[in-house]
Amino acid sequence: MTPLDTLQQHFGFSSLRPGQQQVIDTLLAGQSAAAIFPTGSGKSLCYQLPALLLPHLTLVISPLLALMQDQLAFLRQRNIPAASIDSTQSWEQSRQIMQDVREGRIRILMISVERLKNERFRQFIGQVPISLLVVDEAHCISEWGHNFRPDYLKLPDYCRSLNIPQVLLLTATATPNVIDDMQQKFGLSRENVVITGFYRPNLHLEVIPVTEAEKMPVLIEQLIEDPSLPTIVYVTLQHTAEQVAERLAAAGIQARAYHAGMDQDRRRQLQQAFMAGTIPCIVATIAFGMGVDKADIRRVIHYDLPKSIENYSQEIGRAGRDGQPSRCILLGNQAGLNVLENFVYGDTPEPDSIRSLLHEMQRAGDQWELMPLRLSNSTNIRLLPLKTLLVYLELNRIIEPQYSYFADYRFKFIASRRISSADSTRSDRHFSMPCSMAPHWPEAGVRSILMPSGSTTAVKESG
């Protein structure tokens, strides 16, 4: 069956879009490629079609569970055998998927990059023939990129150790530095990097000069014209998201705040409500965006300056994915520059902090168990640069990860340890609750503080 026959049979298309043909032809010729296409231009088809024609498994690295779920729903609608292994599954579910992969019943397997840190998974996937590694949101591999993720740096090594012959890199946003970085790390030839351009004629870009005092009235003026239009308002700080959402609600605009400081269930509820149209306006930090595939977003408004041109390009790219006219408005002044500069300086560790990290490692002996958040606090290195440093120690064969595990919660008394018998009796039912009920504990005079960041990693020195 020819690629066009497969395209028609499984996807219902009679032809490919610009750029898709070149990428797919490159992959079917046995070479690696990169597809740098604007949002909505069909990057995913560049691996979905070849996956049906290549002899073995296509392994897809995706940065978000929501992205995986969207892609899997699309593929299953077309009867394409695809699955993911992720944290929402039981051991029995994961084991069944692994069995299906071993026996060749799955053509496309999606995982997060963190899954490759799991030694058991690496042992399993190392026994499976793989035709193609796909890296979605591939700009995450570059330290020049706006969504840099340290674990992506290890993907070229994983690719070599798993004997994967071909790679496809996908992204909508990449500067020349990022493209060069991606190309160099995966050894791509320049002619196999396909760039179709970033211009989208349905997006109307505007900059409205405002003083800091004028920003809120101007924002309300823009939204009140049609408050029902699906809108994202981007801000820099979490407390700004809360404040702006409150002011908009007071002005009669149905808006909600969204940021990484909220618990996961609340964020999921807000995203689902926005996708369903029951909340038309989300005031968000950059925590909201990747994985939000809503076609009819009509306005993307930057209340604060974006962190970079790349961030701006990625964020406005969420507007008008259905091809209909949409507005991208930036409320511009220089008042927020110092905040953005502080982010840059805060992510640059001091030499003394790096020495402290190396001292911790040397003091640990042959095996070093660490908790990222605690290590970040003790060395005064933010989590992202800390993880980057640890990855570079891995890449230089100084340390090697062994396993990760979830640690117990720890609690700290903030009131007297002596609780009266009356208080103790009244609070018994709270002390018997699971940790997830911790917000009730202050009634007993105790506040729970969740110390771990999620998992503890054990590493060993490589000699």
C-alpha positions as CSV (number, residue, x, y, z in Angstrom):
1,M,0.0,0.0,0.0
2,T,1.4,3.4,-0.9
3,P,1.6,6.3,1.5
4,L,-1.3,8.1,-0.2
5,D,-3.5,5.0,0.0
6,T,-2.7,4.7,3.7
7,L,-3.4,8.4,4.1
8,Q,-6.8,8.1,2.4
9,Q,-7.8,4.9,4.2
10,H,-6.9,5.8,7.8
11,F,-7.1,9.6,7.8
12,G,-9.5,10.4,5.0
13,F,-7.2,12.9,3.3
14,S,-6.4,12.8,-0.4
15,S,-3.2,15.0,-0.2
16,L,-0.7,16.3,2.2
17,R,-0.1,19.9,3.4
18,P,3.1,21.8,2.5
19,G,6.1,20.4,4.4
20,Q,4.4,17.2,5.4
21,Q,5.3,15.4,2.1
22,Q,9.0,16.2,2.5
23,V,9.2,15.1,6.1
24,I,7.3,11.8,5.4
25,D,9.4,11.0,2.3
26,T,12.5,11.6,4.4
27,L,11.4,9.2,7.1
28,L,10.3,6.5,4.7
29,A,13.7,6.8,3.0
30,G,15.3,5.8,6.3
31,Q,16.6,9.2,7.4
32,S,15.9,11.4,10.4
33,A,14.0,14.7,10.1
34,A,12.7,17.8,12.0
35,A,9.4,19.4,11.3
36,I,9.1,23.0,12.4
37,F,5.6,24.0,11.4
38,P,3.2,26.6,12.9
39,T,0.4,25.5,15.2
40,G,-2.4,23.7,13.4
41,S,-0.3,22.7,10.3
42,G,-0.4,19.0,10.9
43,K,3.0,18.1,12.6
44,S,1.5,15.0,14.2
45,L,0.6,13.4,10.8
46,C,4.3,13.4,10.0
47,Y,4.8,10.5,12.4
48,Q,1.3,9.0,12.4
49,L,1.4,8.1,8.7
50,P,4.9,6.7,8.7
51,A,4.1,4.7,11.9
52,L,1.7,2.6,9.8
53,L,4.3,1.9,7.1
54,L,7.5,1.4,9.1
55,P,8.3,-2.2,10.2
56,H,8.5,-1.7,14.0
57,L,7.3,0.4,16.9
58,T,7.1,4.2,16.8
59,L,8.0,5.6,20.3
60,V,6.7,9.1,21.0
61,I,8.1,11.4,23.7
62,S,5.4,13.9,24.8
63,P,5.8,16.5,27.5
64,L,2.3,16.5,28.8
65,L,-0.3,13.9,29.7
66,A,-3.0,16.0,28.1
67,L,-1.2,16.1,24.8
68,M,-0.9,12.3,24.9
69,Q,-4.6,11.8,25.6
70,D,-5.6,14.1,22.8
71,Q,-3.4,12.3,20.3
72,L,-4.5,8.8,21.5
73,A,-8.2,9.8,21.2
74,F,-7.5,11.0,17.6
75,L,-5.7,7.7,16.7
76,R,-8.2,5.4,18.3
77,Q,-11.0,7.1,16.3
78,R,-9.2,6.0,13.2
79,N,-8.6,2.5,14.5
80,I,-4.8,3.0,14.7
81,P,-3.3,0.8,17.4
82,A,-1.8,3.2,19.9
83,A,-1.3,3.4,23.6
84,S,0.5,5.3,26.4
85,I,2.3,4.2,29.6
86,D,1.6,6.9,32.2
87,S,1.1,7.6,35.8
88,T,-2.7,7.3,35.7
89,Q,-2.6,3.6,35.0
90,S,-2.5,0.6,37.3
91,W,0.3,-1.8,37.2
92,E,-2.0,-4.4,35.5
93,Q,-2.9,-1.8,32.8
94,S,0.7,-1.0,32.2
95,R,1.7,-4.6,32.1
96,Q,-1.0,-5.4,29.5
97,I,0.2,-2.5,27.3
98,M,3.8,-3.7,27.5
99,Q,2.6,-7.2,26.5
100,D,0.8,-5.8,23.5
101,V,3.9,-3.8,22.5
102,R,6.1,-7.0,22.8
103,E,3.7,-8.9,20.6
104,G,3.5,-6.2,17.9
105,R,-0.2,-5.2,18.5
106,I,0.7,-1.6,19.2
107,R,2.2,0.6,16.4
108,I,2.6,3.8,18.4
109,L,3.6,4.0,22.1
110,M,3.6,7.4,23.9
111,I,5.5,8.1,27.1
112,S,6.9,11.1,29.0
113,V,10.7,11.6,28.9
114,E,10.8,10.9,32.7
115,R,9.6,7.3,32.0
116,L,13.0,6.6,30.5
117,K,14.6,7.2,33.9
118,N,12.8,4.0,35.1
119,E,15.3,1.2,34.9
120,R,12.5,-1.5,34.6
121,F,11.0,0.4,31.6
122,R,14.3,0.7,30.0
123,Q,14.9,-3.0,30.3
124,F,11.5,-3.6,28.7
125,I,11.8,-1.2,25.8
126,G,15.4,-2.2,25.1
127,Q,14.0,-5.6,24.1
128,V,11.5,-4.1,21.6
129,P,12.5,-3.3,18.0
130,I,11.9,0.4,17.4
131,S,11.8,2.1,14.0
132,L,11.3,5.7,15.0
133,L,11.7,8.0,18.0
134,V,9.5,11.0,17.9
135,V,10.2,14.0,20.1
136,D,7.1,16.2,20.4
137,E,7.8,19.9,21.5
138,A,11.4,19.2,20.6
139,H,12.5,22.8,21.5
140,C,12.5,21.5,25.1
141,I,15.9,19.9,24.4
142,S,17.6,23.2,23.9
143,E,18.9,25.4,26.7
144,W,18.2,28.3,24.3
145,G,14.5,27.3,24.2
146,H,11.7,28.9,26.2
147,N,10.5,25.5,27.7
148,F,13.8,23.9,28.3
149,R,13.5,20.5,30.2
150,P,16.8,19.0,31.4
151,D,15.7,15.4,30.9
152,Y,15.4,16.0,27.2
153,L,19.2,16.4,27.0
154,K,19.5,12.7,27.6
155,L,17.3,11.7,24.7
156,P,20.2,11.4,22.2
157,D,21.9,9.0,24.6
158,Y,18.7,7.0,25.1
159,C,18.3,6.9,21.3
160,R,21.8,5.4,20.9
161,S,21.5,2.9,23.8
162,L,18.1,1.7,22.5
163,N,19.5,1.3,18.9
164,I,16.7,3.5,17.4
165,P,17.8,4.2,13.8
166,Q,15.6,7.3,13.1
167,V,14.4,10.4,14.9
168,L,11.7,12.9,14.1
169,L,11.7,16.3,16.0
170,L,8.5,18.3,16.1
171,T,8.0,21.9,17.3
172,A,6.0,25.0,16.4
173,T,8.6,27.4,17.8
174,A,12.3,27.4,17.3
175,T,14.8,30.2,16.9
176,P,18.0,29.7,14.8
177,N,19.9,28.9,18.0
178,V,17.3,26.3,19.0
179,I,17.3,24.7,15.5
180,D,21.1,24.5,15.5
181,D,21.0,22.9,19.0
182,M,18.4,20.3,18.0
183,Q,20.2,19.5,14.8
184,Q,23.6,19.1,16.5
185,K,22.3,17.0,19.4
186,F,20.6,14.5,17.1
187,G,23.0,14.7,14.2
188,L,20.4,15.8,11.6
189,S,21.5,16.9,8.2
190,R,20.5,20.5,7.4
191,E,18.4,19.5,4.4
192,N,16.2,17.3,6.5
193,V,15.1,20.2,8.8
194,V,11.9,21.3,7.2
195,I,10.6,24.8,8.1
196,T,7.4,26.0,6.6
197,G,7.3,29.5,8.3
198,F,5.4,30.9,11.2
199,Y,3.0,33.4,9.6
200,R,-0.7,32.9,10.3
201,P,-2.9,35.4,8.4
202,N,-5.9,35.0,10.7
203,L,-4.0,36.4,13.7
204,H,-4.2,40.2,14.3
205,L,-1.3,41.3,16.4
206,E,-1.7,44.6,18.4
207,V,0.4,46.4,21.0
208,I,-1.5,49.0,23.2
209,P,0.9,51.3,25.0
210,V,-0.4,51.8,28.6
211,T,0.9,53.0,31.9
212,E,0.7,50.6,34.8
213,A,-2.4,52.4,36.2
214,E,-4.1,52.2,32.8
215,K,-3.7,48.4,32.3
216,M,-6.7,47.2,34.2
217,P,-9.2,49.7,32.7
218,V,-7.9,49.0,29.2
219,L,-8.1,45.2,29.8
220,I,-11.7,45.6,31.0
221,E,-12.5,47.7,28.0
222,Q,-11.1,45.1,25.6
223,L,-13.0,42.2,27.2
224,I,-16.3,44.0,27.9
225,E,-16.9,44.4,24.1
226,D,-17.8,40.7,24.0
227,P,-17.2,39.0,27.4
228,S,-18.3,35.6,26.0
229,L,-15.4,35.2,23.6
230,P,-12.9,32.5,24.6
231,T,-10.0,34.4,26.0
232,I,-6.6,33.8,27.7
233,V,-5.1,36.7,29.6
234,Y,-1.4,36.0,30.4
235,V,0.4,37.4,33.4
236,T,3.8,36.8,34.9
237,L,3.1,36.1,38.6
238,Q,0.7,33.8,40.4
239,H,-0.7,36.6,42.7
240,T,-1.2,38.8,39.7
241,A,-3.4,36.1,38.1
242,E,-5.6,36.0,41.3
243,Q,-5.8,39.8,41.5
244,V,-6.7,40.4,37.8
245,A,-9.3,37.6,37.8
246,E,-10.9,39.2,40.9
247,R,-11.0,42.6,39.3
248,L,-12.5,41.2,36.1
249,A,-15.1,39.3,38.0
250,A,-16.0,42.5,39.9
251,A,-16.5,44.2,36.5
252,G,-19.0,41.5,35.5
253,I,-16.6,39.4,33.4
254,Q,-16.7,35.7,34.0
255,A,-13.0,35.1,34.6
256,R,-11.0,32.6,36.7
257,A,-7.3,32.5,37.7
258,Y,-5.0,29.6,36.8
259,H,-1.5,29.0,37.9
260,A,1.0,26.3,39.1
261,G,0.3,27.2,42.8
262,M,-3.2,25.6,42.6
263,D,-3.7,21.9,43.3
264,Q,-3.8,19.6,40.3
265,D,-7.6,18.8,40.6
266,R,-8.5,22.4,40.6
267,R,-6.3,23.1,37.6
268,R,-7.9,20.2,35.7
269,Q,-11.4,21.5,36.5
270,L,-10.6,25.0,35.3
271,Q,-9.1,23.6,32.1
272,Q,-12.1,21.4,31.4
273,A,-14.5,24.3,32.1
274,F,-12.6,26.5,29.7
275,M,-12.5,23.8,27.0
276,A,-16.3,23.3,27.4
277,G,-16.9,27.0,27.2
278,T,-18.5,27.4,30.7
279,I,-15.7,29.7,31.7
280,P,-14.9,32.0,28.8
281,C,-11.9,33.8,30.3
282,I,-8.8,32.3,32.0
283,V,-6.2,34.6,33.6
284,A,-3.1,32.5,33.7
285,T,0.6,32.3,34.1
286,I,2.6,30.2,31.5
287,A,1.5,27.1,33.5
288,F,-1.6,27.3,31.2
289,G,-1.1,26.6,27.5
290,M,0.8,23.5,26.4
291,G,-1.8,20.8,25.9
292,V,-4.7,23.3,25.6
293,D,-6.0,22.4,22.2
294,K,-9.1,24.6,22.0
295,A,-9.7,25.6,18.4
296,D,-11.9,28.8,18.9
297,I,-9.8,30.9,21.3
298,R,-10.5,34.4,19.9
299,R,-8.3,36.6,22.1
300,V,-4.9,36.1,23.7
301,I,-4.0,39.2,25.8
302,H,-0.7,39.7,27.5
303,Y,-1.4,41.8,30.6
304,D,2.3,41.5,31.4
305,L,5.3,41.4,29.1
306,P,6.0,37.8,27.8
307,K,9.3,36.3,29.0
308,S,10.7,36.2,25.4
309,I,9.8,36.5,21.8
310,E,9.7,32.6,21.7
311,N,7.2,32.6,24.6
312,Y,5.1,35.3,22.9
313,S,5.1,33.3,19.6
314,Q,4.0,30.1,21.5
315,E,1.4,31.8,23.5
316,I,-0.3,33.7,20.7
317,G,-0.2,30.5,18.7
318,R,-3.1,29.3,20.9
319,A,-5.5,31.7,19.3
320,G,-7.5,31.0,16.2
321,R,-6.5,27.4,15.5
322,D,-9.7,27.0,13.6
323,G,-8.5,29.5,11.0
324,Q,-11.0,32.2,12.0
325,P,-9.9,35.8,12.8
326,S,-8.5,36.2,16.3
327,R,-6.8,39.0,18.2
328,C,-3.5,39.0,20.0
329,I,-3.1,42.0,22.2
330,L,-0.1,43.1,24.3
331,L,-0.6,45.8,27.0
332,G,2.8,47.3,26.7
333,N,5.1,49.1,29.2
334,Q,8.4,48.5,30.8
335,A,7.2,48.2,34.4
336,G,7.6,44.4,34.4
337,L,11.2,44.3,33.1
338,N,12.8,44.0,36.5
339,V,10.6,40.9,37.3
340,L,11.7,39.2,34.1
341,E,15.4,40.1,34.8
342,N,15.0,38.6,38.3
343,F,13.8,35.3,36.7
344,V,17.0,35.2,34.6
345,Y,19.3,36.1,37.5
346,G,17.5,33.7,39.9
347,D,18.1,30.8,37.5
348,T,21.8,31.4,37.4
349,P,23.5,29.6,40.3
350,E,26.4,31.1,42.1
351,P,29.8,29.3,42.0
352,D,29.6,28.7,45.8
353,S,26.2,27.0,45.3
354,I,27.7,24.7,42.6
355,R,30.6,23.9,45.0
356,S,28.1,23.1,47.7
357,L,26.3,20.7,45.4
358,L,29.5,18.9,44.5
359,H,30.5,18.7,48.2
360,E,27.1,17.1,49.0
361,M,27.7,14.5,46.2
362,Q,31.3,13.7,47.4
363,R,30.2,13.4,51.0
364,A,27.5,10.8,50.1
365,G,30.0,8.1,49.2
366,D,29.2,5.4,46.6
367,Q,25.4,6.0,46.7
368,W,23.7,9.4,46.9
369,E,20.0,9.6,47.8
370,L,18.6,13.0,47.2
371,M,15.3,14.8,47.3
372,P,15.3,17.6,44.6
373,L,13.4,20.2,46.6
374,R,15.4,19.7,49.8
375,L,18.7,19.7,47.8
376,S,17.5,22.9,46.0
377,N,17.0,24.6,49.3
378,S,20.2,23.4,50.9
379,T,22.4,24.5,47.9
380,N,20.4,27.6,47.0
381,I,20.0,26.5,43.4
382,R,16.6,26.7,41.9
383,L,15.0,23.4,40.8
384,L,15.4,23.9,37.0
385,P,19.2,24.7,37.0
386,L,19.7,22.0,39.7
387,K,18.1,19.4,37.5
388,T,20.2,20.7,34.6
389,L,23.4,20.3,36.6
390,L,22.4,16.8,37.6
391,V,21.8,15.8,34.0
392,Y,25.2,17.1,33.0
393,L,26.8,15.0,35.7
394,E,24.9,12.0,34.2
395,L,26.0,12.9,30.7
396,N,29.6,13.1,31.8
397,R,29.3,9.7,33.5
398,I,30.0,11.1,37.0
399,I,26.7,9.8,38.4
400,E,24.2,7.2,37.2
401,P,20.5,7.1,38.2
402,Q,19.4,3.9,39.9
403,Y,15.7,4.4,40.9
404,S,13.1,6.9,42.1
405,Y,10.6,6.4,44.8
406,F,7.9,8.4,46.6
407,A,8.9,9.6,50.1
408,D,6.7,9.8,53.1
409,Y,5.1,13.1,54.1
410,R,6.7,14.9,57.0
411,F,5.0,17.3,59.4
412,K,6.2,20.2,61.5
413,F,4.6,21.6,64.6
414,I,4.0,25.3,64.5
415,A,2.1,25.5,67.8
416,S,2.9,24.0,71.2
417,R,3.3,20.2,71.2
418,R,1.2,20.2,74.3
419,I,-2.4,19.9,73.2
420,S,-5.1,19.9,75.9
421,S,-7.1,16.7,76.2
422,A,-10.2,18.6,75.1
423,D,-8.4,19.7,71.9
424,S,-7.1,16.2,71.4
425,T,-10.5,14.7,71.7
426,R,-12.0,17.2,69.4
427,S,-9.3,16.6,66.8
428,D,-9.1,12.8,66.9
429,R,-11.1,12.5,63.7
430,H,-8.7,14.8,61.9
431,F,-5.6,13.0,63.0
432,S,-7.0,9.8,61.6
433,M,-7.5,11.2,58.2
434,P,-5.1,10.6,55.3
435,C,-2.5,13.2,54.3
436,S,-4.7,14.5,51.5
437,M,-7.1,15.9,54.3
438,A,-4.2,17.9,55.8
439,P,-6.0,21.3,55.2
440,H,-8.3,20.4,58.1
441,W,-5.5,20.0,60.7
442,P,-5.1,23.6,61.7
443,E,-8.3,23.2,63.8
444,A,-6.2,21.1,66.1
445,G,-3.4,23.7,66.3
446,V,-1.2,21.9,63.8
447,R,-0.3,22.8,60.2
448,S,1.0,20.2,57.9
449,I,3.8,21.1,55.6
450,L,4.4,18.7,52.6
451,M,8.2,18.6,52.5
452,P,9.0,16.4,49.5
453,S,8.7,17.6,45.9
454,G,7.3,14.3,44.9
455,S,10.0,11.8,44.5
456,T,13.4,10.8,45.8
457,T,16.1,9.7,43.4
458,A,19.0,7.5,44.3
459,V,22.2,7.8,42.2
460,K,25.6,6.2,42.3
461,E,28.9,7.6,41.4
462,S,30.3,6.1,38.2
463,G,33.9,6.0,39.4
